[in-house]
Amino acid sequence: MRRWRDPSEVPEDWGRSVVAIGVFDGVHLGHRAIVARAIEAARSLDASSVVVTFDPHPARVVRPEAAPLLLGSVPERVELLASLGIDAVLVLPFDREMSSWTAEEFVQRLLVSRLHARRVVVGENFRFGNRALGDVALLRSLGAADGFDVDAVGLVGDGDAVSSTLVRGLVAAGDVAGALRALGRPYALSGVVVRGDARGRALGYPTANLAIPAGIAVPADGVYAGWLVRADGSRWPAAVSVGSNPTFDGVERRVEAYALDAEFDLYDERITVEFAERLRGMEKFDSVDTLVAQMAADVAEVRRKL
């Protein structure tokens, strides 16, 4: 798959494209429907399939006070898009200058001049251009003049439509099982394992303390059943704690994973923690013995769940 970080990186001789446009934060089931439609159209039109996404999230530029937490880093987003079978991904460097482009400029500078769009695939609520004044109707009108048609994909989901906002709410509430259904995969956090207080090791449950990049959505405090995934692809059932260790009067919020039946040193290794189900909220225990007894019960529940 081709990866471009700027429109100038698109080869001058790039042929006709079917272009899917969106932030695609989380690459949830709604996003997957859009990408699948683009891939299908590209095959039928003998064109290349291209996803256009943005970095940073446009809200961080135009409304920084309301910018959402992200459901993954941009490299993780690109990898998820690549796994769907797309031919190329263009990550647009969104800044103040780009935010000032009119809808007409966006179409001409990107879709016509660079990607030679044959068809554009978007969600039915797609907005674009300065002050988000462009909509699907305008995109169709511009496409008719510039040689491409537009496919607007309907929202996915029964009841509440699947959206990045919906997934963020589920994650914030600790409903990782609901997030799994909306994403079509477990919600996951990736980062480097850093040294913590080593309390888990002393208690018989050594944990990997994950360094989470700023601006990434972290599930609500509590204990979860999940999976610890190493760089080599090996997966281990895990009990995952999110919180500040209130029994020890902790202050720093952490994500720690205990891989069941595993013996390895993960310090400085980049790992992924996948969340399957929330077991309980975070609690402050009266004694270390009570805490250890609950940890044993949590591990037994993880075994049962996974």
C-alpha positions as CSV (number, residue, x, y, z in Angstrom):
1,M,0.0,0.0,0.0
2,R,1.2,3.5,-0.8
3,R,1.4,6.0,2.0
4,W,1.6,9.8,1.4
5,R,2.0,12.5,4.0
6,D,1.3,15.4,1.6
7,P,-0.5,15.9,-1.7
8,S,2.8,16.8,-3.3
9,E,3.9,13.2,-2.8
10,V,1.3,11.8,-5.1
11,P,3.1,10.9,-8.3
12,E,2.4,13.2,-11.3
13,D,1.4,10.2,-13.4
14,W,-1.1,8.8,-10.8
15,G,-4.1,7.4,-12.7
16,R,-7.8,7.7,-11.9
17,S,-8.9,7.1,-8.3
18,V,-11.8,6.2,-6.3
19,V,-11.4,8.4,-3.2
20,A,-12.8,7.8,0.3
21,I,-12.6,10.9,2.5
22,G,-12.9,11.3,6.2
23,V,-11.1,11.5,9.5
24,F,-11.7,7.8,10.1
25,D,-10.8,8.0,13.8
26,G,-11.1,4.5,15.1
27,V,-11.8,3.0,11.7
28,H,-15.2,1.7,13.1
29,L,-17.9,-0.2,11.2
30,G,-19.2,2.9,9.5
31,H,-15.8,3.8,8.2
32,R,-15.3,0.2,7.0
33,A,-18.5,0.4,5.0
34,I,-17.2,3.5,3.3
35,V,-13.8,2.0,2.5
36,A,-15.3,-1.3,1.3
37,R,-17.6,0.7,-1.1
38,A,-14.5,2.6,-2.4
39,I,-12.5,-0.6,-3.0
40,E,-15.4,-2.3,-4.7
41,A,-15.9,0.7,-7.0
42,A,-12.2,1.0,-7.8
43,R,-12.2,-2.6,-9.0
44,S,-15.2,-2.1,-11.2
45,L,-13.9,1.1,-12.7
46,D,-10.3,-0.2,-13.1
47,A,-9.0,2.6,-10.8
48,S,-7.0,2.8,-7.7
49,S,-8.6,3.1,-4.2
50,V,-7.3,5.9,-2.1
51,V,-8.3,7.0,1.4
52,V,-7.8,10.6,2.4
53,T,-7.6,11.3,6.1
54,F,-6.3,14.2,8.2
55,D,-3.6,14.9,10.8
56,P,-4.2,16.5,13.2
57,H,-7.9,16.1,13.7
58,P,-9.5,19.2,12.0
59,A,-11.2,20.1,15.3
60,R,-7.7,20.7,16.9
61,V,-7.1,23.4,14.4
62,V,-10.6,25.1,14.0
63,R,-12.0,24.4,17.5
64,P,-9.1,23.4,19.8
65,E,-11.2,23.8,22.9
66,A,-13.6,21.2,21.7
67,A,-11.1,18.8,20.1
68,P,-11.9,15.2,20.9
69,L,-9.7,12.5,22.4
70,L,-8.6,10.2,19.6
71,L,-9.3,6.5,19.3
72,G,-5.8,5.7,18.2
73,S,-2.7,7.4,16.8
74,V,-2.4,8.3,13.1
75,P,0.0,5.4,12.3
76,E,-2.4,3.0,13.9
77,R,-5.2,4.4,11.8
78,V,-3.2,4.0,8.7
79,E,-2.3,0.4,9.6
80,L,-6.0,-0.4,10.1
81,L,-6.9,1.2,6.8
82,A,-4.1,-0.8,5.1
83,S,-5.5,-4.0,6.6
84,L,-8.8,-3.3,4.7
85,G,-7.0,-3.6,1.3
86,I,-6.9,0.0,0.2
87,D,-4.3,0.9,-2.5
88,A,-3.1,4.2,-1.0
89,V,-3.6,6.4,2.0
90,L,-3.0,10.2,1.9
91,V,-2.7,11.8,5.3
92,L,-3.4,15.5,4.8
93,P,-1.5,17.8,7.1
94,F,-4.4,19.9,8.3
95,D,-3.5,23.4,9.3
96,R,-5.0,26.9,9.3
97,E,-4.2,27.4,5.6
98,M,-6.0,24.2,4.6
99,S,-8.9,25.1,6.9
100,S,-9.4,28.2,4.8
101,W,-9.9,26.3,1.6
102,T,-13.3,26.7,0.1
103,A,-15.2,23.6,-0.9
104,E,-14.3,24.4,-4.5
105,E,-10.6,24.7,-3.7
106,F,-10.6,21.4,-1.8
107,V,-12.0,19.7,-4.9
108,Q,-9.7,21.3,-7.3
109,R,-6.5,21.2,-5.4
110,L,-6.9,17.6,-4.1
111,L,-9.5,15.5,-5.9
112,V,-9.0,16.9,-9.4
113,S,-5.4,18.0,-9.7
114,R,-3.7,15.3,-7.5
115,L,-5.9,12.2,-7.3
116,H,-7.8,12.4,-10.6
117,A,-10.9,11.3,-8.9
118,R,-13.3,9.1,-10.9
119,R,-15.6,8.6,-7.9
120,V,-15.7,10.0,-4.4
121,V,-17.1,7.9,-1.5
122,V,-18.1,9.7,1.7
123,G,-20.6,9.3,4.6
124,E,-24.0,10.8,4.0
125,N,-23.3,13.5,6.7
126,F,-19.9,14.5,5.1
127,R,-19.0,18.2,5.4
128,F,-15.9,19.9,3.9
129,G,-14.4,23.2,3.0
130,N,-14.0,26.4,5.0
131,R,-16.5,26.5,7.9
132,A,-17.7,23.1,6.8
133,L,-20.0,24.8,4.2
134,G,-19.7,22.0,1.7
135,D,-22.0,19.0,1.9
136,V,-22.8,16.0,-0.3
137,A,-25.1,18.0,-2.6
138,L,-22.4,20.5,-3.3
139,L,-19.8,17.7,-3.8
140,R,-22.1,16.1,-6.4
141,S,-22.6,19.4,-8.2
142,L,-18.8,20.0,-8.3
143,G,-18.2,16.4,-9.4
144,A,-20.6,16.7,-12.3
145,A,-18.5,19.6,-13.6
146,D,-15.1,18.0,-12.9
147,G,-15.7,14.4,-14.1
148,F,-16.4,12.4,-10.9
149,D,-19.5,11.1,-9.3
150,V,-20.3,10.8,-5.6
151,D,-21.4,7.8,-3.5
152,A,-22.8,8.8,-0.1
153,V,-22.9,5.8,2.2
154,G,-25.6,5.7,4.8
155,L,-25.0,5.5,8.5
156,V,-24.4,2.0,10.0
157,G,-26.1,0.6,13.1
158,D,-29.5,-0.1,14.6
159,G,-30.7,2.7,16.9
160,D,-27.7,4.9,17.6
161,A,-25.6,5.2,14.4
162,V,-22.0,4.1,14.7
163,S,-19.7,7.1,14.9
164,S,-16.4,8.1,16.4
165,T,-18.4,10.1,19.0
166,L,-20.4,7.1,20.0
167,V,-17.3,5.0,20.4
168,R,-15.6,7.7,22.5
169,G,-18.6,7.7,24.8
170,L,-18.6,4.0,25.2
171,V,-14.8,4.0,25.9
172,A,-15.2,6.8,28.5
173,A,-18.0,4.9,30.2
174,G,-15.9,1.7,30.3
175,D,-18.3,-0.1,28.0
176,V,-15.5,-1.8,26.0
177,A,-17.9,-4.6,24.9
178,G,-20.1,-2.0,23.3
179,A,-17.0,-0.3,21.7
180,L,-16.0,-3.8,20.3
181,R,-19.4,-4.1,18.6
182,A,-19.1,-0.6,17.1
183,L,-15.5,-1.0,16.0
184,G,-15.8,-4.6,14.8
185,R,-12.6,-5.3,16.8
186,P,-11.5,-4.8,20.5
187,Y,-10.7,-1.3,21.5
188,A,-6.9,-1.2,22.0
189,L,-4.1,1.0,23.4
190,S,-0.5,0.7,22.2
191,G,2.6,2.1,23.9
192,V,6.0,1.3,25.3
193,V,6.2,-0.5,28.6
194,V,7.8,1.7,31.3
195,R,8.9,1.1,34.8
196,G,6.3,1.7,37.5
197,D,6.3,1.1,41.3
198,A,6.9,-2.7,40.9
199,R,4.1,-3.3,43.4
200,G,2.4,-5.9,41.2
201,R,5.5,-8.0,41.1
202,A,5.8,-7.9,44.9
203,L,2.2,-9.0,45.2
204,G,2.6,-11.9,42.7
205,Y,1.0,-10.2,39.7
206,P,3.7,-8.5,37.7
207,T,2.2,-5.9,35.3
208,A,3.3,-4.1,32.2
209,N,2.8,-0.4,32.8
210,L,1.9,1.1,29.4
211,A,2.9,4.7,28.4
212,I,-0.1,6.1,26.6
213,P,0.5,9.1,24.3
214,A,-1.4,12.3,25.3
215,G,-4.7,12.9,23.6
216,I,-5.7,9.2,23.3
217,A,-9.0,8.0,24.8
218,V,-8.5,5.7,27.7
219,P,-11.3,3.5,29.1
220,A,-12.9,4.4,32.5
221,D,-11.1,3.4,35.6
222,G,-11.6,-0.2,36.5
223,V,-10.5,-3.8,35.9
224,Y,-10.9,-5.4,32.5
225,A,-10.5,-8.7,30.8
226,G,-8.4,-8.3,27.7
227,W,-5.3,-9.4,25.7
228,L,-1.7,-8.3,25.8
229,V,-0.2,-8.4,22.3
230,R,3.5,-8.4,21.8
231,A,5.4,-7.0,18.8
232,D,5.9,-10.6,17.4
233,G,2.1,-11.1,17.3
234,S,1.9,-13.4,20.3
235,R,-1.3,-12.8,22.4
236,W,-1.8,-13.5,26.0
237,P,-5.0,-13.3,28.1
238,A,-4.6,-10.4,30.5
239,A,-6.2,-8.7,33.5
240,V,-6.0,-5.0,32.8
241,S,-6.2,-2.3,35.4
242,V,-6.9,1.4,34.6
243,G,-6.7,3.9,37.4
244,S,-4.4,5.5,40.0
245,N,-4.0,2.6,42.5
246,P,-6.2,4.1,45.2
247,T,-5.3,1.5,47.8
248,F,-1.8,2.9,47.7
249,D,-3.0,6.5,47.5
250,G,-1.8,6.8,43.9
251,V,-2.3,10.0,41.9
252,E,-1.0,9.1,38.4
253,R,-3.6,7.4,36.2
254,R,-2.1,4.2,34.7
255,V,-2.9,1.4,32.3
256,E,-1.3,-1.9,33.6
257,A,-1.7,-5.4,32.2
258,Y,-1.0,-8.7,33.9
259,A,-0.5,-11.4,31.2
260,L,-1.7,-14.7,32.6
261,D,0.8,-17.6,32.8
262,A,3.5,-15.5,31.1
263,E,7.1,-15.0,32.2
264,F,8.9,-12.3,30.2
265,D,10.5,-8.9,30.7
266,L,8.6,-6.3,28.6
267,Y,10.4,-3.2,29.7
268,D,11.0,-0.8,26.8
269,E,9.0,-3.1,24.5
270,R,6.1,-1.7,22.5
271,I,2.9,-3.7,23.2
272,T,-0.8,-3.4,22.6
273,V,-3.5,-4.0,25.2
274,E,-6.9,-5.0,23.8
275,F,-10.0,-4.6,26.0
276,A,-12.7,-7.3,25.9
277,E,-14.9,-6.7,28.8
278,R,-15.1,-4.6,32.0
279,L,-15.1,-6.7,35.2
280,R,-15.6,-4.0,37.9
281,G,-14.9,-0.5,38.8
282,M,-11.7,0.7,40.6
283,E,-11.8,0.3,44.4
284,K,-9.8,1.3,47.4
285,F,-9.2,-1.7,49.7
286,D,-8.7,-1.6,53.4
287,S,-5.7,-3.8,53.3
288,V,-3.1,-5.3,50.9
289,D,-4.4,-8.8,51.7
290,T,-7.9,-7.8,50.7
291,L,-6.5,-6.3,47.5
292,V,-4.5,-9.5,46.7
293,A,-7.6,-11.7,47.3
294,Q,-9.6,-9.5,44.8
295,M,-6.7,-9.6,42.3
296,A,-6.9,-13.5,42.4
297,A,-10.6,-13.3,41.9
298,D,-10.1,-10.9,38.9
299,V,-7.6,-13.3,37.3
300,A,-10.0,-16.2,37.7
301,E,-12.8,-14.2,36.1
302,V,-10.5,-13.3,33.2
303,R,-9.8,-17.0,32.7
304,R,-13.5,-17.6,32.7
305,K,-14.3,-14.8,30.3
306,L,-11.5,-15.4,27.8
